[in-house]
Amino acid sequence: EVQLVESGGGLVQPGRSLRLSCAASGFTFDDYAMHWVRQAPGKGLEWVSGISWNSGSIGYADSVKGRFTISRDNAKNSLYLQMNSLRAEDTALYYCAKGDQDSSGPFDYWGQGTLVTVSS
Amino acid sequence: EIVMTQSPATLSVSPGERATLSCRASQSVSSNLAWYQQKPGQAPRLLIYGASTRATGIPARFSGSGSGTEFTLTISSLQSEDFAVYYCQQYNNWTFGQGTKVEIK
């Protein structure tokens, strides 16, 4: 059974940093692209960042480019999102999602999310 | 950036009726289009990918069509568990539509 478990969310002040983690199991992690998607309270889904199986291809939404860094550790079956210079508008539930073996593909499994609240 | 526009924002449908949801891309995405269902308090679930292929375990009452810039998700006979928010997503660079809420009429 595929499982994605996010952690690392919490309350943080504007301008500070936070690192999210996603622990994956139930599939061959290093065969698949992985993504972060967020959802602000009461709002829709926003793709944040994605990384190919070997970290050779990485992308970011314009809204987070230069502030967020995605990475993965295939030996630990883990995905990460380093979030710097956080803003109030980064407040959201952050989902980890499993992509395709091709770097371009839909998201067939999602975690339950970790909540990030940016507020003073 | 490819902008995805869904219509309508809200669709009121009676159980057993057909629901038709639309999604338009600002430029061609070929068939690189997925549909997701999200219920309150839950993560999204993949319904359709490749514009028309049902994901594993998705009932046959869900069908997708279209290519290029115009796409449709059809739920042939709405069941109580189908009332939810539906998102389209193009996966050339993964942008989502704003969602269509399907509510009970």
HADDOCK unambig.tbl for C-alpha pairs under 7 A between the chains (distance, minus, plus):
assign (segid A and resid 44 and name CA) (segid B and resid 98 and name CA) 5.61 0.50 0.50
assign (segid A and resid 44 and name CA) (segid B and resid 99 and name CA) 6.49 0.50 0.50
assign (segid A and resid 45 and name CA) (segid B and resid 96 and name CA) 6.42 0.50 0.50
assign (segid A and resid 46 and name CA) (segid B and resid 95 and name CA) 6.96 0.50 0.50
assign (segid A and resid 46 and name CA) (segid B and resid 96 and name CA) 6.46 0.50 0.50
assign (segid A and resid 47 and name CA) (segid B and resid 94 and name CA) 6.37 0.50 0.50
assign (segid A and resid 47 and name CA) (segid B and resid 95 and name CA) 6.15 0.50 0.50
assign (segid A and resid 104 and name CA) (segid B and resid 91 and name CA) 5.97 0.50 0.50
assign (segid A and resid 104 and name CA) (segid B and resid 92 and name CA) 6.03 0.50 0.50
assign (segid A and resid 105 and name CA) (segid B and resid 91 and name CA) 5.59 0.50 0.50
assign (segid A and resid 106 and name CA) (segid B and resid 34 and name CA) 6.37 0.50 0.50
assign (segid A and resid 106 and name CA) (segid B and resid 49 and name CA) 6.63 0.50 0.50
assign (segid A and resid 106 and name CA) (segid B and resid 91 and name CA) 6.11 0.50 0.50
assign (segid A and resid 107 and name CA) (segid B and resid 46 and name CA) 6.82 0.50 0.50
assign (segid A and resid 108 and name CA) (segid B and resid 46 and name CA) 5.57 0.50 0.50
assign (segid A and resid 110 and name CA) (segid B and resid 43 and name CA) 6.39 0.50 0.50
assign (segid A and resid 110 and name CA) (segid B and resid 44 and name CA) 6.96 0.50 0.50
assign (segid A and resid 111 and name CA) (segid B and resid 43 and name CA) 6.82 0.50 0.50
assign (segid A and resid 112 and name CA) (segid B and resid 42 and name CA) 6.94 0.50 0.50
assign (segid A and resid 112 and name CA) (segid B and resid 43 and name CA) 5.62 0.50 0.50
